[in-house]
Amino acid sequence: MRSSRSPKLLAIVAVFVAAVAFTATAEAQEAKSPFPVTPELLDSLRGPDATWPKDPAVPELPPLPDTDDLPPPDDNFLKARYWDGVHTPAATAPPIRSRMKAVNETNPIKVDVIWSMRSPYSYLSLQRLVWLNSNYNVDLTIRPVMPIAVRSTKGGSGKAGGAFGIWYKLQDTMWDTVRSGQYEGVPFKWANPDPIWQTIFPRDAKDFEFVHPPEKQPYIHWITRLACYAQMKGKSIDYVHQISPLIWGDLVDHWPAHVKSHFNKIEGLDYDEAIEFIRKNPAKIDKFWLENSKIQNQAGHGGVPLMIVNGEPFFGQDRFNQFFWRLRQNGLTKRLEPRAPFTTKPLRWPSDEE
């Protein structure tokens, strides 16, 4: 007996069944995915033997080179100008730029900003730095570095270095960053996932502040190397303008899944080309954050964000007004027309008058 169903109808049914099967498979895979990160997932990843689950958003990249924290040079800015109020310092303050040299678009003030993708305070300074770069005659370079917690591959105690080693610092940072975001009118939430895999909950845990070694870190090398690639292309401020709000601005549920699309919003950059270049040329990329660390050391500092003008460091987003004051002393002027990347004027922009 010949079937009463036409070939066209059978084809439509077949396509529908295939679509349902595909959707069911996709939903099943999504159900098995450990992302976005939940409290239960983090609680299951405690201890030094834990392994972070593979995040499909993160590509395979070559391992980092063996590194160790270099001692600061003897002639670093702050050491050379160390003053105890009694003895004469070895060096004096840097000279203020002569007003005879007009600051304009062809003769801007050079500014370096040492930046960490893990630093919430770097993010909290972002809007002001982008506005400065867009509207004033500065040559501003964002210089990414590895966070101090994973800058060395030589191992250690498993505790974060630097300020987080102070018992009260992390709990103060957790509170202060939210408050600072509210004060500055900048959306903020502690990153999930944290760019650094570190035990930060519960507060009274025996392994509180434990940092997994660099080779086990799932995210920080990826986003820092992408930042270095952007610096190589002269687009580092565009990169942090796109990616840092994803991480710290509470914009999406799982920020790693959105890095590629936001990277591709940067004019002149292509994510797949960047990843291919990093895979083929890891030493060329790692050279950027290693050299940036030397610039940071030369300033006599180890913190971020670190704004540097004429060699002088201004540490922290709460030093921005002093930094801007120093730029004005050096003849800072406004651009005739703003340039990309663009942002709205910060809520608490300092006065243009000295």
Short mmCIF file of the C-alpha atoms (twelve columns), coordinates in Angstrom:
data_MODEL
# 
_entry.id   MODEL 
# 
loop_
_atom_site.group_PDB 
_atom_site.id 
_atom_site.type_symbol 
_atom_site.label_atom_id 
_atom_site.label_alt_id 
_atom_site.label_comp_id 
_atom_site.label_asym_id 
_atom_site.label_seq_id 
_atom_site.Cartn_x 
_atom_site.Cartn_y 
_atom_site.Cartn_z 
_atom_site.pdbx_PDB_model_num 
ATOM 1   C CA . MET A 1   0.000  0.000  0.000  1 
ATOM 2   C CA . ARG A 2   1.362  3.397  -0.939 1 
ATOM 3   C CA . SER A 3   1.774  5.861  1.932  1 
ATOM 4   C CA . SER A 4   -0.621 8.799  1.954  1 
ATOM 5   C CA . ARG A 5   2.157  11.113 3.222  1 
ATOM 6   C CA . SER A 6   3.809  13.195 0.532  1 
ATOM 7   C CA . PRO A 7   7.604  13.326 0.205  1 
ATOM 8   C CA . LYS A 8   7.452  17.048 1.098  1 
ATOM 9   C CA . LEU A 9   5.601  16.306 4.328  1 
ATOM 10  C CA . LEU A 10  8.030  13.564 5.237  1 
ATOM 11  C CA . ALA A 11  10.945 15.928 4.647  1 
ATOM 12  C CA . ILE A 12  9.387  18.568 6.914  1 
ATOM 13  C CA . VAL A 13  8.831  15.964 9.637  1 
ATOM 14  C CA . ALA A 14  12.427 14.765 9.320  1 
ATOM 15  C CA . VAL A 15  13.783 18.311 9.671  1 
ATOM 16  C CA . PHE A 16  11.586 18.896 12.716 1 
ATOM 17  C CA . VAL A 17  12.710 15.677 14.406 1 
ATOM 18  C CA . ALA A 18  16.353 16.527 13.722 1 
ATOM 19  C CA . ALA A 19  15.887 20.011 15.170 1 
ATOM 20  C CA . VAL A 20  14.260 18.613 18.309 1 
ATOM 21  C CA . ALA A 21  17.063 16.092 18.697 1 
ATOM 22  C CA . PHE A 22  19.709 18.814 18.257 1 
ATOM 23  C CA . THR A 23  17.990 21.051 20.814 1 
ATOM 24  C CA . ALA A 24  17.711 18.204 23.302 1 
ATOM 25  C CA . THR A 25  21.384 17.369 22.860 1 
ATOM 26  C CA . ALA A 26  22.376 21.019 23.324 1 
ATOM 27  C CA . GLU A 27  20.220 21.318 26.424 1 
ATOM 28  C CA . ALA A 28  21.699 18.126 27.829 1 
ATOM 29  C CA . GLN A 29  25.224 19.433 27.249 1 
ATOM 30  C CA . GLU A 30  24.299 22.741 28.835 1 
ATOM 31  C CA . ALA A 31  22.843 20.924 31.834 1 
ATOM 32  C CA . LYS A 32  26.155 19.087 32.280 1 
ATOM 33  C CA . SER A 33  28.183 22.285 31.983 1 
ATOM 34  C CA . PRO A 34  29.590 23.552 35.283 1 
ATOM 35  C CA . PHE A 35  29.191 27.147 34.155 1 
ATOM 36  C CA . PRO A 36  28.227 29.713 35.195 1 
ATOM 37  C CA . VAL A 37  30.120 29.300 38.438 1 
ATOM 38  C CA . THR A 38  27.905 28.524 41.428 1 
ATOM 39  C CA . PRO A 39  28.625 28.424 45.172 1 
ATOM 40  C CA . GLU A 40  28.356 24.629 44.987 1 
ATOM 41  C CA . LEU A 41  31.011 24.442 42.282 1 
ATOM 42  C CA . LEU A 42  33.421 26.649 44.201 1 
ATOM 43  C CA . ASP A 43  32.857 24.673 47.404 1 
ATOM 44  C CA . SER A 44  33.691 21.465 45.515 1 
ATOM 45  C CA . LEU A 45  37.003 22.885 44.269 1 
ATOM 46  C CA . ARG A 46  38.674 23.394 47.625 1 
ATOM 47  C CA . GLY A 47  42.198 22.303 48.384 1 
ATOM 48  C CA . PRO A 48  45.477 22.135 46.462 1 
ATOM 49  C CA . ASP A 49  44.568 18.910 44.633 1 
ATOM 50  C CA . ALA A 50  41.450 20.335 42.988 1 
ATOM 51  C CA . THR A 51  41.303 20.840 39.218 1 
ATOM 52  C CA . TRP A 52  39.239 23.559 37.626 1 
ATOM 53  C CA . PRO A 53  36.787 22.139 35.077 1 
ATOM 54  C CA . LYS A 54  37.483 22.862 31.435 1 
ATOM 55  C CA . ASP A 55  35.777 26.066 30.350 1 
ATOM 56  C CA . PRO A 56  34.870 25.837 26.649 1 
ATOM 57  C CA . ALA A 57  35.338 29.590 26.310 1 
ATOM 58  C CA . VAL A 58  39.064 29.353 27.089 1 
ATOM 59  C CA . PRO A 59  41.399 28.187 24.302 1 
ATOM 60  C CA . GLU A 60  44.444 26.017 24.815 1 
ATOM 61  C CA . LEU A 61  47.564 28.193 24.988 1 
ATOM 62  C CA . PRO A 62  51.276 27.497 25.499 1 
ATOM 63  C CA . PRO A 63  52.502 27.489 29.112 1 
ATOM 64  C CA . LEU A 64  53.992 30.619 30.596 1 
ATOM 65  C CA . PRO A 65  57.773 30.957 30.741 1 
ATOM 66  C CA . ASP A 66  59.585 30.284 33.998 1 
ATOM 67  C CA . THR A 67  59.591 33.605 35.815 1 
ATOM 68  C CA . ASP A 68  60.380 35.051 39.184 1 
ATOM 69  C CA . ASP A 69  59.839 38.460 40.708 1 
ATOM 70  C CA . LEU A 70  62.835 40.591 39.829 1 
ATOM 71  C CA . PRO A 71  64.310 42.856 42.488 1 
ATOM 72  C CA . PRO A 72  63.615 46.534 41.827 1 
ATOM 73  C CA . PRO A 73  66.512 48.485 40.295 1 
ATOM 74  C CA . ASP A 74  68.596 50.553 42.699 1 
ATOM 75  C CA . ASP A 75  67.773 53.732 40.816 1 
ATOM 76  C CA . ASN A 76  64.002 53.258 40.898 1 
ATOM 77  C CA . PHE A 77  62.030 56.486 41.207 1 
ATOM 78  C CA . LEU A 78  60.839 56.184 44.789 1 
ATOM 79  C CA . LYS A 79  64.066 54.804 46.249 1 
ATOM 80  C CA . ALA A 80  66.124 57.545 44.592 1 
ATOM 81  C CA . ARG A 81  63.794 60.155 46.146 1 
ATOM 82  C CA . TYR A 82  63.421 58.505 49.543 1 
ATOM 83  C CA . TRP A 83  63.365 61.215 52.184 1 
ATOM 84  C CA . ASP A 84  63.262 60.673 55.928 1 
ATOM 85  C CA . GLY A 85  62.839 64.380 56.596 1 
ATOM 86  C CA . VAL A 86  66.445 64.685 57.736 1 
ATOM 87  C CA . HIS A 87  68.874 63.386 55.145 1 
ATOM 88  C CA . THR A 88  69.117 64.811 51.651 1 
ATOM 89  C CA . PRO A 89  67.503 62.507 49.064 1 
ATOM 90  C CA . ALA A 90  69.660 61.215 46.241 1 
ATOM 91  C CA . ALA A 91  67.395 62.740 43.598 1 
ATOM 92  C CA . THR A 92  64.961 65.602 43.391 1 
ATOM 93  C CA . ALA A 93  61.433 65.756 42.050 1 
ATOM 94  C CA . PRO A 94  61.080 65.373 38.281 1 
ATOM 95  C CA . PRO A 95  61.072 68.645 36.370 1 
ATOM 96  C CA . ILE A 96  57.726 70.094 35.343 1 
ATOM 97  C CA . ARG A 97  57.334 70.289 31.588 1 
ATOM 98  C CA . SER A 98  58.171 73.721 30.231 1 
ATOM 99  C CA . ARG A 99  55.094 75.710 29.235 1 
ATOM 100 C CA . MET A 100 57.123 76.848 26.224 1 
ATOM 101 C CA . LYS A 101 56.443 73.397 24.779 1 
ATOM 102 C CA . ALA A 102 52.760 73.510 23.976 1 
ATOM 103 C CA . VAL A 103 50.824 70.343 24.689 1 
ATOM 104 C CA . ASN A 104 48.667 69.442 21.702 1 
ATOM 105 C CA . GLU A 105 47.635 66.458 19.602 1 
ATOM 106 C CA . THR A 106 51.052 66.238 17.952 1 
ATOM 107 C CA . ASN A 107 52.941 66.852 21.202 1 
ATOM 108 C CA . PRO A 108 50.968 65.042 23.943 1 
ATOM 109 C CA . ILE A 109 51.992 64.179 27.492 1 
ATOM 110 C CA . LYS A 110 53.197 60.571 27.711 1 
ATOM 111 C CA . VAL A 111 51.379 58.462 30.314 1 
ATOM 112 C CA . ASP A 112 51.883 54.809 31.203 1 
ATOM 113 C CA . VAL A 113 49.267 52.898 33.216 1 
ATOM 114 C CA . ILE A 114 50.312 49.569 34.727 1 
ATOM 115 C CA . TRP A 115 47.194 47.406 34.695 1 
ATOM 116 C CA . SER A 116 46.051 44.034 35.995 1 
ATOM 117 C CA . MET A 117 43.005 42.251 34.607 1 
ATOM 118 C CA . ARG A 118 42.441 40.845 38.104 1 
ATOM 119 C CA . SER A 119 42.479 44.246 39.784 1 
ATOM 120 C CA . PRO A 120 39.043 45.642 40.679 1 
ATOM 121 C CA . TYR A 121 40.685 49.008 41.314 1 
ATOM 122 C CA . SER A 122 42.093 49.049 37.785 1 
ATOM 123 C CA . TYR A 123 38.541 48.597 36.540 1 
ATOM 124 C CA . LEU A 124 37.256 51.318 38.876 1 
ATOM 125 C CA . SER A 125 39.710 53.763 37.269 1 
ATOM 126 C CA . LEU A 126 38.735 52.744 33.728 1 
ATOM 127 C CA . GLN A 127 36.046 55.316 32.952 1 
ATOM 128 C CA . ARG A 128 38.276 58.210 34.055 1 
ATOM 129 C CA . LEU A 129 41.246 56.931 32.072 1 
ATOM 130 C CA . VAL A 130 39.162 56.434 28.935 1 
ATOM 131 C CA . TRP A 131 37.656 59.920 29.302 1 
ATOM 132 C CA . LEU A 132 41.141 61.381 29.784 1 
ATOM 133 C CA . ASN A 133 42.482 59.579 26.723 1 
ATOM 134 C CA . SER A 134 39.474 60.568 24.617 1 
ATOM 135 C CA . ASN A 135 39.270 64.241 25.527 1 
ATOM 136 C CA . TYR A 136 42.784 65.410 26.448 1 
ATOM 137 C CA . ASN A 137 46.163 65.547 24.734 1 
ATOM 138 C CA . VAL A 138 47.828 62.553 26.315 1 
ATOM 139 C CA . ASP A 139 49.648 59.576 24.830 1 
ATOM 140 C CA . LEU A 140 48.207 56.990 27.233 1 
ATOM 141 C CA . THR A 141 49.370 53.374 27.113 1 
ATOM 142 C CA . ILE A 142 47.731 50.643 29.175 1 
ATOM 143 C CA . ARG A 143 50.506 48.221 30.129 1 
ATOM 144 C CA . PRO A 144 49.181 44.853 31.353 1 
ATOM 145 C CA . VAL A 145 51.094 42.811 33.922 1 
ATOM 146 C CA . MET A 146 50.440 39.477 35.568 1 
ATOM 147 C CA . PRO A 147 48.925 39.821 39.046 1 
ATOM 148 C CA . ILE A 148 51.505 39.471 41.782 1 
ATOM 149 C CA . ALA A 149 49.788 36.286 43.029 1 
ATOM 150 C CA . VAL A 150 50.865 34.393 39.876 1 
ATOM 151 C CA . ARG A 151 53.711 36.501 38.519 1 
ATOM 152 C CA . SER A 152 56.280 33.969 39.676 1 
ATOM 153 C CA . THR A 153 56.272 30.335 38.548 1 
ATOM 154 C CA . LYS A 154 58.774 29.393 41.255 1 
ATOM 155 C CA . GLY A 155 56.114 28.319 43.713 1 
ATOM 156 C CA . GLY A 156 55.738 29.397 47.288 1 
ATOM 157 C CA . SER A 157 53.406 29.190 50.240 1 
ATOM 158 C CA . GLY A 158 50.235 29.187 48.177 1 
ATOM 159 C CA . LYS A 159 49.217 32.497 49.715 1 
ATOM 160 C CA . ALA A 160 48.686 35.600 47.671 1 
ATOM 161 C CA . GLY A 161 51.572 37.998 47.777 1 
ATOM 162 C CA . GLY A 162 51.418 41.722 48.358 1 
ATOM 163 C CA . ALA A 163 48.620 43.461 50.226 1 
ATOM 164 C CA . PHE A 164 46.378 40.382 50.374 1 
ATOM 165 C CA . GLY A 165 48.913 38.929 52.797 1 
ATOM 166 C CA . ILE A 166 47.665 41.465 55.378 1 
ATOM 167 C CA . TRP A 167 44.897 39.841 57.425 1 
ATOM 168 C CA . TYR A 168 42.324 42.593 56.946 1 
ATOM 169 C CA . LYS A 169 43.067 43.574 53.344 1 
ATOM 170 C CA . LEU A 170 40.807 41.235 51.375 1 
ATOM 171 C CA . GLN A 171 37.740 41.799 53.526 1 
ATOM 172 C CA . ASP A 172 38.344 45.544 53.311 1 
ATOM 173 C CA . THR A 173 38.761 45.284 49.528 1 
ATOM 174 C CA . MET A 174 35.494 43.372 49.182 1 
ATOM 175 C CA . TRP A 175 33.642 46.150 50.989 1 
ATOM 176 C CA . ASP A 176 35.569 49.107 49.610 1 
ATOM 177 C CA . THR A 177 35.255 48.142 45.930 1 
ATOM 178 C CA . VAL A 178 31.455 48.035 46.126 1 
ATOM 179 C CA . ARG A 179 31.411 51.350 47.973 1 
ATOM 180 C CA . SER A 180 33.873 52.909 45.512 1 
ATOM 181 C CA . GLY A 181 31.761 51.788 42.573 1 
ATOM 182 C CA . GLN A 182 28.703 53.415 44.148 1 
ATOM 183 C CA . TYR A 183 30.660 56.600 44.857 1 
ATOM 184 C CA . GLU A 184 32.028 56.819 41.303 1 
ATOM 185 C CA . GLY A 185 28.746 55.796 39.669 1 
ATOM 186 C CA . VAL A 186 30.406 52.723 38.148 1 
ATOM 187 C CA . PRO A 187 28.568 49.356 38.140 1 
ATOM 188 C CA . PHE A 188 30.548 46.794 40.113 1 
ATOM 189 C CA . LYS A 189 30.374 43.263 41.426 1 
ATOM 190 C CA . TRP A 190 33.249 40.995 42.425 1 
ATOM 191 C CA . ALA A 191 34.141 38.948 39.352 1 
ATOM 192 C CA . ASN A 192 32.539 35.541 38.875 1 
ATOM 193 C CA . PRO A 193 34.578 33.621 38.027 1 
ATOM 194 C CA . ASP A 194 37.443 35.416 39.677 1 
ATOM 195 C CA . PRO A 195 40.266 35.871 37.123 1 
ATOM 196 C CA . ILE A 196 42.525 34.317 39.759 1 
ATOM 197 C CA . TRP A 197 41.529 30.941 41.203 1 
ATOM 198 C CA . GLN A 198 41.899 31.616 44.903 1 
ATOM 199 C CA . THR A 199 40.029 30.580 48.025 1 
ATOM 200 C CA . ILE A 200 38.234 33.718 49.178 1 
ATOM 201 C CA . PHE A 201 35.252 32.098 50.925 1 
ATOM 202 C CA . PRO A 202 34.456 31.359 53.674 1 
ATOM 203 C CA . ARG A 203 36.406 34.032 55.510 1 
ATOM 204 C CA . ASP A 204 37.407 31.699 58.356 1 
ATOM 205 C CA . ALA A 205 38.491 28.798 56.119 1 
ATOM 206 C CA . LYS A 206 41.821 27.206 56.968 1 
ATOM 207 C CA . ASP A 207 42.903 27.626 53.350 1 
ATOM 208 C CA . PHE A 208 41.614 31.206 53.063 1 
ATOM 209 C CA . GLU A 209 43.556 33.132 50.393 1 
ATOM 210 C CA . PHE A 210 45.120 29.956 49.011 1 
ATOM 211 C CA . VAL A 211 46.194 30.609 45.413 1 
ATOM 212 C CA . HIS A 212 46.496 27.777 42.942 1 
ATOM 213 C CA . PRO A 213 49.817 27.732 41.069 1 
ATOM 214 C CA . PRO A 214 50.131 29.485 37.691 1 
ATOM 215 C CA . GLU A 215 49.955 26.263 35.673 1 
ATOM 216 C CA . LYS A 216 46.495 25.501 37.148 1 
ATOM 217 C CA . GLN A 217 45.025 28.966 36.715 1 
ATOM 218 C CA . PRO A 218 42.129 28.796 34.211 1 
ATOM 219 C CA . TYR A 219 41.660 32.432 33.117 1 
ATOM 220 C CA . ILE A 220 44.318 35.010 33.984 1 
ATOM 221 C CA . HIS A 221 46.970 34.002 31.442 1 
ATOM 222 C CA . TRP A 222 44.412 34.015 28.629 1 
ATOM 223 C CA . ILE A 223 43.000 37.479 29.283 1 
ATOM 224 C CA . THR A 224 46.415 38.984 30.093 1 
ATOM 225 C CA . ARG A 225 47.991 37.632 26.934 1 
ATOM 226 C CA . LEU A 226 45.077 39.006 24.916 1 
ATOM 227 C CA . ALA A 227 45.752 42.371 26.576 1 
ATOM 228 C CA . CYS A 228 49.403 42.100 25.535 1 
ATOM 229 C CA . TYR A 229 48.373 41.329 21.969 1 
ATOM 230 C CA . ALA A 230 46.157 44.417 22.030 1 
ATOM 231 C CA . GLN A 231 49.091 46.482 23.329 1 
ATOM 232 C CA . MET A 232 51.223 45.179 20.482 1 
ATOM 233 C CA . LYS A 233 48.544 46.437 18.086 1 
ATOM 234 C CA . GLY A 234 48.259 49.805 19.853 1 
ATOM 235 C CA . LYS A 235 44.803 48.908 21.186 1 
ATOM 236 C CA . SER A 236 45.335 48.148 24.871 1 
ATOM 237 C CA . ILE A 237 43.001 50.893 26.110 1 
ATOM 238 C CA . ASP A 238 40.349 49.664 23.675 1 
ATOM 239 C CA . TYR A 239 40.838 46.141 25.034 1 
ATOM 240 C CA . VAL A 240 40.363 46.994 28.700 1 
ATOM 241 C CA . HIS A 241 37.451 49.244 27.736 1 
ATOM 242 C CA . GLN A 242 35.725 46.204 26.225 1 
ATOM 243 C CA . ILE A 243 36.813 43.366 28.520 1 
ATOM 244 C CA . SER A 244 37.207 44.797 32.047 1 
ATOM 245 C CA . PRO A 245 33.506 45.787 32.359 1 
ATOM 246 C CA . LEU A 246 32.610 42.208 31.367 1 
ATOM 247 C CA . ILE A 247 34.662 40.899 34.275 1 
ATOM 248 C CA . TRP A 248 33.835 43.459 36.961 1 
ATOM 249 C CA . GLY A 249 30.720 45.324 35.797 1 
ATOM 250 C CA . ASP A 250 28.091 42.648 36.502 1 
ATOM 251 C CA . LEU A 251 26.985 42.732 32.850 1 
ATOM 252 C CA . VAL A 252 26.718 39.008 32.069 1 
ATOM 253 C CA . ASP A 253 26.355 35.694 33.903 1 
ATOM 254 C CA . HIS A 254 29.606 34.106 32.750 1 
ATOM 255 C CA . TRP A 255 32.035 36.664 31.399 1 
ATOM 256 C CA . PRO A 256 34.535 34.231 29.750 1 
ATOM 257 C CA . ALA A 257 31.837 33.233 27.245 1 
ATOM 258 C CA . HIS A 258 31.635 36.842 26.037 1 
ATOM 259 C CA . VAL A 259 35.326 37.717 25.677 1 
ATOM 260 C CA . LYS A 260 35.535 36.705 22.015 1 
ATOM 261 C CA . SER A 261 32.534 38.752 20.882 1 
ATOM 262 C CA . HIS A 262 33.656 41.847 22.781 1 
ATOM 263 C CA . PHE A 263 37.250 41.479 21.576 1 
ATOM 264 C CA . ASN A 264 35.928 41.481 18.020 1 
ATOM 265 C CA . LYS A 265 34.211 44.810 18.656 1 
ATOM 266 C CA . ILE A 266 37.641 46.460 18.760 1 
ATOM 267 C CA . GLU A 267 38.352 48.030 15.400 1 
ATOM 268 C CA . GLY A 268 41.257 46.348 13.663 1 
ATOM 269 C CA . LEU A 269 41.429 43.293 15.947 1 
ATOM 270 C CA . ASP A 270 40.235 39.745 15.346 1 
ATOM 271 C CA . TYR A 271 40.003 37.239 18.192 1 
ATOM 272 C CA . ASP A 272 40.860 34.121 16.187 1 
ATOM 273 C CA . GLU A 273 43.889 35.857 14.668 1 
ATOM 274 C CA . ALA A 274 44.995 36.943 18.134 1 
ATOM 275 C CA . ILE A 275 44.768 33.429 19.581 1 
ATOM 276 C CA . GLU A 276 46.626 31.976 16.602 1 
ATOM 277 C CA . PHE A 277 49.393 34.572 17.006 1 
ATOM 278 C CA . ILE A 278 49.702 33.871 20.749 1 
ATOM 279 C CA . ARG A 279 49.965 30.135 20.095 1 
ATOM 280 C CA . LYS A 280 52.673 30.587 17.496 1 
ATOM 281 C CA . ASN A 281 54.552 33.422 19.224 1 
ATOM 282 C CA . PRO A 282 54.163 33.060 23.008 1 
ATOM 283 C CA . ALA A 283 57.572 34.588 23.730 1 
ATOM 284 C CA . LYS A 284 56.749 37.730 21.725 1 
ATOM 285 C CA . ILE A 285 53.516 38.169 23.684 1 
ATOM 286 C CA . ASP A 286 54.942 37.363 27.123 1 
ATOM 287 C CA . LYS A 287 57.692 39.892 26.496 1 
ATOM 288 C CA . PHE A 288 55.112 42.659 26.822 1 
ATOM 289 C CA . TRP A 289 53.961 41.861 30.361 1 
ATOM 290 C CA . LEU A 290 57.523 41.095 31.421 1 
ATOM 291 C CA . GLU A 291 58.749 44.452 30.085 1 
ATOM 292 C CA . ASN A 292 55.749 46.211 31.611 1 
ATOM 293 C CA . SER A 293 56.717 44.714 34.974 1 
ATOM 294 C CA . LYS A 294 60.171 46.267 34.583 1 
ATOM 295 C CA . ILE A 295 58.585 49.686 33.965 1 
ATOM 296 C CA . GLN A 296 56.514 49.160 37.102 1 
ATOM 297 C CA . ASN A 297 59.645 48.263 39.095 1 
ATOM 298 C CA . GLN A 298 61.534 51.258 37.710 1 
ATOM 299 C CA . ALA A 299 58.822 53.474 39.139 1 
ATOM 300 C CA . GLY A 300 59.579 51.914 42.533 1 
ATOM 301 C CA . HIS A 301 56.230 50.228 42.922 1 
ATOM 302 C CA . GLY A 302 54.394 46.909 42.604 1 
ATOM 303 C CA . GLY A 303 50.752 47.959 42.739 1 
ATOM 304 C CA . VAL A 304 48.004 48.545 40.181 1 
ATOM 305 C CA . PRO A 305 46.577 50.620 38.716 1 
ATOM 306 C CA . LEU A 306 49.818 52.561 38.585 1 
ATOM 307 C CA . MET A 307 49.690 55.789 36.579 1 
ATOM 308 C CA . ILE A 308 53.147 57.048 35.614 1 
ATOM 309 C CA . VAL A 309 54.035 60.472 34.248 1 
ATOM 310 C CA . ASN A 310 57.664 61.664 33.953 1 
ATOM 311 C CA . GLY A 311 58.647 58.511 35.840 1 
ATOM 312 C CA . GLU A 312 56.537 59.463 38.878 1 
ATOM 313 C CA . PRO A 313 54.063 56.795 40.065 1 
ATOM 314 C CA . PHE A 314 50.510 57.460 41.239 1 
ATOM 315 C CA . PHE A 315 49.145 54.313 42.815 1 
ATOM 316 C CA . GLY A 316 45.478 53.456 42.953 1 
ATOM 317 C CA . GLN A 317 42.250 54.739 41.478 1 
ATOM 318 C CA . ASP A 318 41.934 57.064 44.471 1 
ATOM 319 C CA . ARG A 319 45.096 58.896 43.341 1 
ATOM 320 C CA . PHE A 320 43.556 59.886 40.022 1 
ATOM 321 C CA . ASN A 321 42.882 63.486 41.073 1 
ATOM 322 C CA . GLN A 322 46.515 63.955 42.139 1 
ATOM 323 C CA . PHE A 323 47.612 62.383 38.869 1 
ATOM 324 C CA . PHE A 324 45.355 64.768 36.939 1 
ATOM 325 C CA . TRP A 325 46.721 67.701 38.971 1 
ATOM 326 C CA . ARG A 326 50.258 66.712 37.945 1 
ATOM 327 C CA . LEU A 327 49.182 66.525 34.301 1 
ATOM 328 C CA . ARG A 328 47.780 70.062 34.562 1 
ATOM 329 C CA . GLN A 329 51.083 71.222 36.020 1 
ATOM 330 C CA . ASN A 330 52.683 69.807 32.891 1 
ATOM 331 C CA . GLY A 331 50.436 71.865 30.620 1 
ATOM 332 C CA . LEU A 332 47.603 69.427 29.923 1 
ATOM 333 C CA . THR A 333 45.190 70.662 27.255 1 
ATOM 334 C CA . LYS A 334 41.947 69.388 25.750 1 
ATOM 335 C CA . ARG A 335 41.693 67.794 22.342 1 
ATOM 336 C CA . LEU A 336 39.861 69.692 19.630 1 
ATOM 337 C CA . GLU A 337 37.698 66.601 18.988 1 
ATOM 338 C CA . PRO A 338 37.282 63.490 21.185 1 
ATOM 339 C CA . ARG A 339 38.739 60.237 19.944 1 
ATOM 340 C CA . ALA A 340 37.766 56.608 20.412 1 
ATOM 341 C CA . PRO A 341 37.240 54.756 22.610 1 
ATOM 342 C CA . PHE A 342 34.431 56.905 23.976 1 
ATOM 343 C CA . THR A 343 32.674 56.976 27.323 1 
ATOM 344 C CA . THR A 344 30.361 59.234 29.260 1 
ATOM 345 C CA . LYS A 345 31.906 61.894 31.472 1 
ATOM 346 C CA . PRO A 346 32.746 60.426 34.884 1 
ATOM 347 C CA . LEU A 347 30.502 61.381 37.760 1 
ATOM 348 C CA . ARG A 348 33.370 62.904 39.770 1 
ATOM 349 C CA . TRP A 349 35.694 64.386 37.172 1 
ATOM 350 C CA . PRO A 350 38.305 66.737 38.670 1 
ATOM 351 C CA . SER A 351 38.310 70.427 37.822 1 
ATOM 352 C CA . ASP A 352 40.224 71.596 34.751 1 
ATOM 353 C CA . GLU A 353 41.323 74.665 36.706 1 
ATOM 354 C CA . GLU A 354 44.537 74.578 38.707 1 
# 
